[in-house]
């Protein structure tokens, strides 16, 4: 007799929880407070899809793992990214300049992320960060300029 009462109480509790979950989801969708996929990052194109006769890709930077600047209320975060660049044309001498300077470009990107906290980077947004990095990198180049910067990976690790 006691098992039946406990089972009935547990089933009723499960039913109440399910009703709350379904009702909460329905209310969020109806009032448009739920925005599915809002926090997801839009994936950049692959280097192979960009590498054409008009555009060339430089993807010899490799993976970068860097600690962000420590915020006063939180600890440092690790960001992992794999940058690559697109530039107009098929200029071999510009490609060689990028290849010669790839370590200094990697250091420039590392320094940029080390000088910002995680919250600052999240508030800036990926497109703004890419624009700032593109300007910083182009300032160091002599024979040409990159037209776009992409990230294969762009992950914050806690």
Buried (B, 14 or more C-beta within 10 A) or exposed (E): EEEEEEEEEEEEEEEEEEEEEEEEEEEEEEEEEEEEEEEEEEEBEEBEEBBEEEBBBBBEBEEBEBBBBEBEEEEBBBBBBBBBBBBBEEBEEBBEBBEEBBEEBBEBBBEBBEEBBBBEBBEBEBEEBBBBBBEBBBEEBEEBBBBBBBBBBBEEEE
